[in-house]
Amino acid sequence: MADGSGRESMRIWHPCTQMKDHEAYPPVFMDRGQGIYLYDREGNAYIDAISSWWVNLFGHANPRIVERVTEQLSRLEHVIFAGATHAPAEELAERLLAVAMPGLSRVFFADNGSCAVEAALKMSHASFRNLGHPEKCRFLFLSNGYHGETAGALGVCGDRLYAAPFKPLFIEQIEVPGPDCLACPHGRTRETCDTECFAAMEAAIDAHKAELAGVIVEPLVQCAGGMRMYPPAYLAKLRRATTEAGIHFIADEIAVGFGRTGSMFACEQAGATPDFMCLSKGITGGTLPLSCVLTTDAVFDAFYHDYVEDKAFLHSHSYTGNPLACAAACATLRIFEEDDVIAANVARIAYLQEAVRGRFAGCKHVAEIRNTGWITAVELYADPGRGEPFDWRSRTGFRIYRAALRRGAWLRNLGDIVYFMPPYVITNEEIDRLADIAIDSVREVLG
Ligand SMILES: Cc1ncc(COP(=O)(O)O)c(C=O)c1O
């Protein structure tokens, strides 16, 4: 029955959305994308400042990716990936292993980030089971961490917002207090940090060693948990501690891989090769869904046996290793190689960081401006001096996001954090424009 709210016409239930908001703010009806811009049906342009949920690397409708996918489309659009393989998957595996840290030698494909995490957790436990240790079935994860929203992934999510409502539906793993560099409980600053907070991880590994299969973390930046950044030294310590305990280090690089933190993969900055690396999002340049888990010979060998029923890794998705997605990923990795993207990004990253710092330096509501590579975040508080956040009912971040939309930038907030994670093809002029829009929007909302 129509009640005037408009809800009867809402056929599509959008993710991560309070649908009632669409009474006042209907979803923007997007028509097309070109480079860093999204265009709605009325022709309004929006700078895609968050790369469409952190997936887009080289701009929308990138001609090099489009060409490769188009070519693949008329050759082989999809094929079962059990018992068959194909050229884009073979090329992609070779390209991935060529850029990954030495020691990672096997590629297992899935089709979205959460499923890569599921696969890594299952593979980790099953490898121990195959080696005669079925009791190793638990995982440590960091508070504020986020690893996706399927049941297994929620079990290792420290982020209350996404996981708490569904607690009865999943097995909760073991949470360890994660680094909190904004309000360091050890009284350190980012400059004086000696990763004292790692003691909590050490203690947890010690306490649960016998039942643990591994530890899962988002290297360097806990993105969905609020763009919380912590130093590489933490990862280096984690590598040492997990090796000593004989358990797995699972690096979820789904959001931070492929250059987001400045290096190809975040773990490189710690000189730490994980036992599992989960990848997705930027892998196809933001074109098509794809994910994978990279792992080691040791893990692979634990499954190598005579029968499917005995020791094989039974985990599959219908669209595993889709040829179109693999072709898009090959084109993406080719761009990295041909354009020497990681080196070329250095100056642009510095420009973005300075542009944001310059605009926000005098803003009295800024608790911290932080950056790691392409990720720059501005955390806003009602009163930073007293450590007082805004009342969440004030919807401060959301109002800033709406104000930025009107000005032509897609700056979707994370709580009261305004962050920038644009495609790598953004120019200095566009960065200036984006930073101006951001500060003007903050001023409009906060005065
Ligand atoms: C670190 C991390 N892991 C896993 C996921 C889940 O990926 P997907 O949304 O493709 O399931 C995300 C998504 O934001 C993520 O940021």
The ligand as a Gaussian input file, in Angstrom:
#p B3LYP/6-31G(d) Opt

LIG

0 1
 C       40.305000      -5.654000       3.235000
 C       39.073000      -6.194000       2.602000
 N       38.878000      -7.504000       2.576000
 C       37.796000      -8.055000       1.987000
 C       36.846000      -7.264000       1.391000
 C       35.642000      -7.891000       0.753000
 O       35.675000      -7.777000      -0.622000
 P       34.298000      -7.882000      -1.468000
 O       33.525000      -6.640000      -1.156000
 O       34.742000      -7.972000      -2.880000
 O       33.613000      -9.114000      -1.006000
 C       37.010000      -5.878000       1.393000
 C       35.992000      -5.001000       0.791000
 O       35.961000      -3.817000       0.994000
 C       38.147000      -5.318000       2.026000
 O       38.350000      -4.005000       2.079000

